[in-house]
Amino acid sequence: MFDLIIRGGSLIDGSGSPRRRSDVGVREGRVAALGDLSAAEAADTIDAAGRIVAPGFVDIHTHSDFTILSDPRARSSVRQGVTTEVIGNCGMSPAPLTDARAAEIRDALKGIDPDPAVRASWRSFAEYAAAVERARPAINVAPLIGHITLKVAAGGNEARPATTDERATMVRLLDESFEAGAVGLSTGLMFPPAMSADFDELVALGRAVARHGRLFAVHMRNYNDRLLGAVEEAIAVARATGCRLQVSHLAVAGRRNWGKVPQALALIDRARGEGLDIGTDIYPYVAGSANTSQILPEWAQAGGAPAIVERLGDEAERRRILEDWRSSRFIDWDEVEIVLVDPGMEELLGLTVEEIGRRRGIDPSLAVLDLIRDTENRAMSVGYGRSEDDLLAVLCHEATSIGSDGVAMDPDGPSGVGRPHPRSFGCYPRFLGRYVRDQGLVTLEGAIAMATSRPAERIGLADRGLVAEGRRADLVVVDPETVLDNATFAEPHRFPAGIEEVIVAGSRVIAAGEQRDDVRPGGVVRRAATIA
């Protein structure tokens, strides 16, 4: 007797092996049997004839750290087939906090923290994980520890490398978090104050990561003109420390930089050939999204949001930014679209910076400086101008996992405000529909591995990412003929087609295409302490 049997489907088990006809029997939250189960009985059954049965998708790159508490249903993620998210990316994690710096840390995390009703009652990573468990999320989360969080906790938001004592504090907090089960470290070297870190600081953190056998996910120092140098820096950290490296969302911005992604992949391949353990991830879109202030020169971002806002109120500093932009701006104003602003400014949503400047009768460069200042650095943008060929190069690479860089959102709640990047609603169906089925970029078996076993292996999750007896029953049933993203940049809050069933720990969270809001069997995935 099984709790659930999925009958008649084509099993793609996540390993990359060819699909095969197999029923899947689930008991007590785990896969209990595979094969012909036609004579077996179950409390519940799913008819998967003509469908693909696969492991639930493991999203290696998300920012759902606060939204999983704002709305534990994780609606935009689970409707895509995601059953596990790796949170805490790009240097931003809600823990660990210190009493002295808690408010300052949360201020540095505004870009991933849309709901002021979420109270940060925790301090340690263990306390944060307990808060997530109490919220009973629909999906699993595997948290990374953010470099920005550590850096502010140790020394504040000053634009300088950490001192020896501050590095020691960061490593101590990191060690404590790893011992409590955090799965790795992330850094965001394009964001203050992490952008001020020197190589010694990164090496100190990388050695801690290597000592615990965890993953170092790197949002690099540059994704435009200096992409290749940023890749070389990340590889140098891995070489100096022996840590396992994940190059986050490998892409390049600015038309003048098209073609650099294959060169970056060549650098990664060379390092992998030396024996370094390096992977990368990407989402299947030719546009990214970030805080609008990322367009500013690096020096103008020093000190974080308060300093940026003050700087943009100074005419001399504004002139200096405009002068710097004459040579350094890598993207055109008609390629930057505003997607999140303050209440009362909603008429700007969906407009490019060029259009805003035209409406206001001023130069678009001045218009974007005003916007960043007037929203106190809360404005978010989508940046276009990427190359499809660069994207395809990453999607075809043997070391690539799919990672949405999105957020688990409630389209009707605080986490879904504005016009967010559609990757939060459509990443996986877009990849499977447009790039796999329609373009034949990779086989469906290979694509499933990129979304399941490969990211699970990267992060060290031993019991998921594959459909096999004894493994956790995180599963998805997909219609390969209809799977497709419906979310667009103009209408991002649209759920995809073709994701018919999503099972988390043996429970049907999505049943016949609809979410069961009261079924929330997820939790926090922790790594056991493994100090080398």
C-alpha positions in Angstrom: 0.0 0.0 0.0 1.4 3.4 -1.1 0.4 6.9 -0.1 0.6 8.0 -3.7 1.3 6.3 -7.1 2.0 8.3 -10.2 1.0 5.9 -13.0 1.7 5.6 -16.7 4.2 8.4 -17.1 7.6 8.6 -18.8 10.2 8.9 -16.1 13.1 11.2 -16.6 15.0 10.6 -13.4 17.3 13.6 -13.4 20.5 11.6 -14.2 20.6 12.5 -17.9 19.7 8.9 -18.8 17.0 8.2 -21.4 13.4 8.4 -20.3 11.7 5.1 -19.5 8.1 4.0 -18.8 7.8 3.7 -15.0 5.2 4.2 -12.3 6.4 5.9 -9.1 5.2 4.7 -5.7 5.5 7.1 -2.8 5.4 6.2 0.9 6.1 8.4 3.9 7.5 11.3 1.8 10.0 9.2 -0.1 10.1 7.3 -3.4 9.4 3.7 -2.3 9.2 1.9 -5.6 9.7 2.3 -9.4 8.5 0.2 -12.3 5.2 -1.6 -13.0 2.9 -0.9 -10.1 -0.3 -1.7 -11.8 -1.2 -4.3 -9.2 -0.4 -2.0 -6.3 -2.9 0.0 -4.3 -2.5 3.6 -3.1 -4.4 6.2 -1.1 -4.1 8.6 -4.0 -3.1 8.2 -7.6 -2.1 10.5 -10.5 -2.6 9.5 -14.1 0.5 10.7 -15.9 -0.1 9.1 -19.3 1.5 11.2 -22.0 3.4 13.2 -19.3 6.9 13.4 -18.0 7.6 12.6 -14.4 10.8 14.2 -13.1 12.5 15.3 -9.9 11.2 18.6 -8.6 13.3 21.5 -9.9 16.2 22.7 -7.7 16.6 26.4 -8.2 20.2 27.1 -7.4 19.9 30.9 -7.4 17.0 32.8 -5.8 16.3 35.6 -3.4 13.2 34.4 -1.5 14.8 34.9 1.9 12.1 37.3 3.1 9.3 36.5 0.8 9.1 32.9 2.0 8.1 34.4 5.3 5.8 37.0 3.7 3.9 34.3 1.9 5.0 30.7 2.6 2.9 29.4 -0.3 5.8 30.4 -2.7 3.2 30.7 -5.4 5.3 31.9 -8.3 8.0 29.2 -7.7 6.0 26.1 -7.0 3.7 26.8 -10.0 6.9 26.4 -12.1 7.7 23.0 -10.7 10.3 24.3 -8.2 10.5 22.2 -5.0 13.8 23.5 -3.5 15.3 26.9 -3.7 18.8 28.0 -2.8 18.4 31.4 -1.1 20.9 33.9 0.2 22.5 34.6 -3.1 24.4 37.7 -4.3 25.8 38.3 -0.8 22.4 39.0 0.7 21.1 36.8 3.5 18.8 37.7 6.4 21.2 36.1 8.9 23.4 36.2 10.8 22.4 39.5 12.4 24.0 41.3 15.3 22.2 43.6 17.8 24.4 46.5 16.9 23.9 46.2 13.2 20.6 44.5 12.6 18.8 47.6 11.3 21.8 48.5 9.1 21.9 45.0 7.6 18.3 45.0 6.8 18.6 48.4 5.1 21.4 46.9 2.9 18.9 44.1 1.9 16.1 46.3 0.7 16.2 44.8 -2.8 15.0 41.4 -1.5 12.9 42.6 1.4 9.5 43.9 0.0 7.3 43.3 3.0 7.8 45.5 6.1 5.4 43.2 8.0 8.1 40.5 8.2 9.8 41.0 11.5 13.5 40.0 11.8 13.2 38.5 15.2 16.2 36.2 14.7 19.9 36.8 15.1 21.7 33.6 14.3 21.3 31.5 11.2 19.8 28.8 13.3 17.1 31.2 14.6 16.3 32.3 11.0 16.0 28.7 9.9 13.6 28.0 12.8 11.5 31.0 11.8 11.2 29.6 8.3 10.3 26.2 9.7 7.5 27.8 11.8 6.1 29.5 8.7 5.6 26.1 7.1 6.7 26.9 3.5 5.2 25.0 0.5 8.7 24.4 -0.8 12.2 23.7 0.6 14.9 26.3 1.0 18.6 25.7 1.3 20.2 28.9 2.6 23.5 30.5 1.8 25.2 33.0 4.0 25.7 36.5 2.4 29.0 38.3 2.4 27.2 41.7 2.5 25.4 40.6 5.7 28.7 39.4 7.2 30.6 42.5 6.2 28.0 44.9 7.6 27.7 42.8 10.8 31.5 42.9 11.3 32.3 46.5 10.3 29.4 48.5 9.0 28.8 49.9 5.6 32.0 51.8 5.1 33.6 51.6 1.6 36.9 49.8 2.6 38.4 46.4 2.8 37.8 44.6 6.1 40.4 44.9 8.8 42.1 41.8 10.2 39.8 41.7 13.2 36.7 42.2 10.9 37.8 39.3 8.7 38.1 37.2 11.8 34.6 38.2 12.9 33.1 37.3 9.5 34.8 33.9 9.5 33.6 33.2 13.0 30.0 34.1 12.0 30.4 32.0 8.9 31.7 29.0 10.8 28.8 29.2 13.3 26.3 29.3 10.4 27.9 26.4 8.6 27.9 24.4 11.8 24.1 25.1 12.0 23.6 23.8 8.5 24.0 26.7 6.0 24.9 25.2 2.6 27.4 27.8 1.5 28.5 31.4 1.1 27.6 34.0 -1.5 29.1 37.3 -2.4 27.8 40.3 -4.3 30.8 42.2 -5.4 28.8 44.7 -7.4 27.0 45.9 -4.3 28.1 48.0 -1.4 29.9 47.3 0.9 31.0 44.0 -0.6 32.4 45.9 -3.7 35.1 47.2 -1.4 36.4 43.8 -0.4 40.0 43.1 -1.4 41.4 39.7 -2.4 42.6 38.9 1.1 39.1 39.2 2.4 37.7 36.9 -0.3 40.4 34.4 0.4 39.7 34.4 4.1 36.1 33.6 3.4 36.9 31.1 0.7 39.2 29.2 3.1 36.3 28.9 5.6 34.0 27.6 2.7 36.6 25.0 1.7 37.2 23.9 5.3 33.5 23.1 5.7 33.1 21.6 2.2 30.5 24.1 1.2 29.9 26.1 -2.0 31.1 29.7 -2.7 28.5 31.4 -5.1 30.0 34.5 -6.6 28.1 37.4 -8.0 31.2 38.8 -9.6 32.6 42.3 -9.5 31.6 43.1 -13.0 29.2 41.9 -15.7 29.9 44.4 -18.4 33.2 45.9 -19.7 35.4 44.0 -17.1 33.6 40.7 -17.2 36.8 38.6 -18.0 38.8 40.2 -15.2 36.0 39.5 -12.8 35.9 35.8 -13.9 39.7 35.6 -13.4 39.4 37.1 -9.9 36.7 34.5 -8.9 38.9 31.6 -10.3 41.9 33.0 -8.4 39.9 32.8 -5.1 39.1 29.1 -5.9 42.7 28.4 -6.8 44.0 30.0 -3.6 41.6 28.4 -1.3 40.4 25.1 -2.9 36.8 26.1 -2.4 34.0 24.9 -4.7 33.0 27.8 -6.9 29.7 28.7 -8.5 29.8 31.6 -11.0 26.4 33.2 -10.5 24.2 34.2 -13.5 26.9 34.3 -16.1 26.0 37.0 -18.6 27.3 40.2 -20.0 25.5 43.6 -20.4 26.1 46.2 -23.1 26.2 45.6 -26.8 29.8 46.5 -26.9 30.5 43.5 -24.8 28.7 40.9 -26.8 30.8 37.8 -27.4 32.6 37.9 -24.0 30.6 35.1 -22.5 32.2 32.4 -24.6 35.5 33.8 -23.6 34.5 33.7 -19.9 33.4 30.1 -20.4 36.9 29.3 -21.9 38.5 30.7 -18.8 36.3 28.5 -16.7 37.0 25.4 -18.8 40.7 26.0 -18.5 40.4 26.2 -14.7 38.2 23.1 -14.6 40.9 21.4 -16.6 43.4 22.2 -13.8 41.1 20.4 -11.4 39.2 23.3 -9.9 35.6 22.6 -9.1 33.6 25.3 -10.9 30.1 25.6 -12.1 27.8 28.3 -13.3 24.1 29.1 -13.6 21.8 31.3 -15.8 18.2 32.0 -16.4 16.8 31.9 -20.0 16.2 35.6 -20.7 18.2 38.3 -22.5 17.5 40.8 -19.8 18.4 41.1 -16.1 17.0 43.0 -13.2 18.5 44.8 -10.3 18.5 48.0 -8.2 18.6 51.0 -10.5 21.6 52.4 -8.7 23.8 49.6 -10.1 24.0 51.8 -13.2 26.0 54.3 -11.2 29.8 54.3 -11.2 31.2 52.1 -8.5 32.6 55.0 -6.5 29.1 56.6 -6.5 27.6 53.6 -4.8 30.0 53.6 -1.8 28.4 53.7 1.6 25.1 52.1 0.5 21.7 53.7 0.2 22.0 56.6 2.6 25.3 57.8 1.1 24.0 57.3 -2.5 20.9 59.5 -1.8 23.0 62.2 -0.1 25.5 62.1 -3.0 22.7 62.5 -5.6 21.6 65.7 -3.8 25.0 67.3 -4.4 25.3 69.1 -7.7 29.1 68.6 -7.8 28.7 64.9 -7.3 26.0 64.7 -9.9 28.2 66.4 -12.5 31.0 64.0 -11.6 28.7 61.0 -12.3 27.6 62.5 -15.6 31.2 63.0 -16.6 32.1 59.5 -15.6 29.2 58.1 -17.6 30.6 59.6 -20.8 33.0 56.7 -21.1 31.8 54.1 -18.5 28.1 53.8 -19.2 27.6 50.4 -20.9 23.9 50.4 -21.5 21.6 52.9 -23.4 18.7 54.6 -21.7 16.2 53.0 -24.0 17.3 49.6 -22.6 16.7 50.4 -18.9 13.0 49.9 -17.9 11.7 50.9 -14.5 9.8 48.1 -12.7 9.5 49.2 -9.1 9.1 52.6 -7.6 7.5 54.2 -4.5 3.8 54.6 -4.0 2.4 57.5 -6.0 4.9 57.0 -8.8 3.3 54.1 -10.5 2.8 56.0 -13.7 6.6 55.4 -14.3 6.3 51.6 -14.2 7.2 50.1 -17.6 8.8 53.2 -18.9 12.4 53.4 -20.0 14.7 56.0 -18.6 14.7 57.6 -22.0 10.9 57.9 -21.9 10.9 59.3 -18.4 13.4 61.9 -19.4 11.2 62.8 -22.4 8.1 63.1 -20.2 9.9 65.4 -17.7 11.6 67.4 -20.4 15.1 66.7 -19.1 18.1 64.6 -20.1 17.5 61.0 -19.2 20.8 60.9 -17.3 19.4 63.5 -15.0 16.0 61.8 -14.8 17.5 58.5 -13.5 19.6 60.3 -10.9 16.4 62.1 -9.7 14.6 58.7 -9.6 17.2 57.0 -7.5 17.4 60.0 -5.1 13.6 60.5 -4.9 12.9 56.8 -4.1 15.8 56.7 -1.6 17.5 54.0 -3.8 14.4 51.8 -3.9 13.8 52.0 -7.6 14.3 48.7 -9.5 15.0 48.2 -13.2 15.1 45.7 -16.0 18.1 46.0 -18.2 18.0 44.8 -21.8 20.8 44.8 -24.3 22.1 41.2 -23.9 23.0 38.8 -26.6 21.0 35.7 -27.4 24.2 34.0 -28.7 25.9 34.6 -25.3 22.9 33.1 -23.5 22.8 30.0 -25.7 26.5 29.5 -25.1 25.9 29.3 -21.3 22.8 27.2 -21.7 24.7 24.6 -23.7 27.7 24.4 -21.4 28.3 21.2 -19.4 28.8 23.0 -16.1 25.6 25.1 -16.2 22.6 24.8 -13.9 19.4 26.6 -14.4 18.9 29.3 -11.7 16.1 31.8 -12.0 17.6 34.7 -10.0 14.0 35.2 -9.1 11.8 35.5 -6.0 9.0 33.3 -4.7 6.2 35.8 -5.0 2.5 36.1 -4.3 1.2 38.1 -7.2 -1.6 39.5 -5.0 0.6 40.4 -2.0 3.5 42.6 -1.0 6.1 40.3 -2.6 4.5 40.8 -6.0 4.5 44.6 -6.2 5.5 46.5 -9.3 6.4 44.8 -12.6 9.0 42.2 -11.6 11.2 40.3 -14.0 9.1 37.5 -15.4 11.8 34.9 -14.5 10.1 34.7 -11.0 7.0 33.2 -12.8 8.3 31.6 -15.9 12.0 30.5 -15.8 11.7 26.7 -15.9 8.7 26.5 -18.3 10.4 29.0 -20.6 13.5 26.9 -20.7 11.7 23.6 -21.3 9.2 25.0 -23.8 11.0 27.6 -25.9 14.6 26.4 -25.7 14.3 22.6 -25.3 11.1 21.6 -27.1 10.9 24.4 -29.7 14.5 25.0 -30.5 16.0 21.6 -29.5 18.9 23.3 -27.8 19.5 20.3 -25.5 17.7 17.1 -25.0 14.8 17.0 -22.5 16.8 14.5 -20.4 19.8 16.9 -20.4 17.6 19.9 -19.6 16.0 18.1 -16.6 19.4 17.3 -15.3 20.4 21.0 -15.5 17.4 21.8 -13.4 17.6 18.9 -10.9 20.6 16.7 -10.2 23.3 19.1 -11.3 22.2 22.0 -9.0 21.5 19.5 -6.2 25.1 18.1 -6.6 26.6 21.6 -6.7 25.0 22.5 -3.4 25.5 19.1 -1.8 21.9 18.0 -1.4 22.3 14.2 -1.3 18.6 13.1 -1.1 17.1 15.1 -4.0 17.6 16.0 -7.6 17.1 12.3 -8.7 14.1 10.0 -8.8 15.3 6.8 -7.1 14.1 4.5 -4.4 14.8 6.0 -1.0 15.1 9.5 -2.3 12.9 12.3 -1.0 9.7 12.4 -3.1 10.0 15.9 -4.5 8.5 15.4 -8.0 7.0 17.3 -10.9 4.6 16.1 -13.7 5.0 18.0 -16.9 3.2 18.0 -20.2 6.1 18.3 -22.6 3.8 19.4 -25.5 2.2 22.4 -23.6 4.8 23.5 -21.1 5.5 27.2 -21.6 5.9 30.5 -19.7 3.1 32.9 -19.9 4.7 35.7 -17.9 6.0 38.7 -19.9 7.9 41.9 -19.0 4.6 43.8 -19.5 2.5 41.2 -17.7 4.9 39.3 -15.4 2.3 37.9 -12.8 1.1 35.1 -15.0 1.5 31.4 -14.1 2.9 29.0 -16.8 1.2 26.2 -18.7 2.1 22.5 -18.6 3.1 22.1 -14.9 0.3 19.8 -13.8 1.5 18.3 -10.6 4.1 19.3 -8.0 4.8 17.0 -5.1 6.9 18.1 -2.1 7.9 15.4 0.4 5.2 13.2 -1.0 2.4 15.7 -0.7 0.6 17.2 -3.8 1.1 21.0 -3.5 0.0 21.4 -7.1 -2.8 19.0 -8.0 -4.3 19.0 -11.5 -2.7 22.4 -12.2 -4.0 24.2 -9.1 -2.2 25.0 -5.9 -3.6 23.6 -2.6 -2.9 26.5 -0.3 -3.2 24.5 2.8 -0.6 21.9 1.8 2.8 23.3 2.9 5.2 20.4 3.5 8.5 22.2 2.8 11.2 23.3 5.2 14.9 24.2 5.5 17.5 21.9 4.0 20.6 21.9 6.1 24.0 20.4 5.5 25.6 18.3 8.3 28.8 19.7 9.8 31.8 18.4 7.8 34.9 20.3 8.8 38.0 19.2 6.8 
